[in-house]
Amino acid sequence: MSPSALFEVRGLTGMALLGFAALLLFILVVSFRSRATVFCQYLKAMTGIALKPRDVRAVYKAQGQDGVRELFLDLIIKEDLRQTGPLQIPPELRAGKPGRTKSQG
């Protein structure tokens, strides 16, 4: 049996397997192409932050995975501040000025 005989497509069964393999390849390509869109939809659903996939792609292309992480964290912080405002720390929990202690007065 020659190696090329393994790749011969004979009959309906061979065509069905080849078609199934092509379908799986198509699904794989589509899933990789839609990562940015899915990320933006997830971000909108979970946080209310709307991003465009092209923005995510541009940041990823320019700065890589760390750049997208920075963008995500920056947007989360801005959205949180927009919704709740700055965090108010009660005066009794505030630390003194740097370099000074309470005994120095």
Residue pairs with C-beta under 8 A, 6 or more apart in sequence:
8 14
9 15
9 18
36 53
36 54
36 56
36 57
36 60
37 53
39 51
39 53
39 56
40 50
40 51
40 52
40 53
40 56
43 49
43 50
43 51
43 72
43 75
44 50
44 51
47 75
47 76
47 79
48 79
49 75
49 76
49 79
51 75
55 71
56 68
56 71
59 67
59 68
59 71
60 67
60 68
63 70
96 102
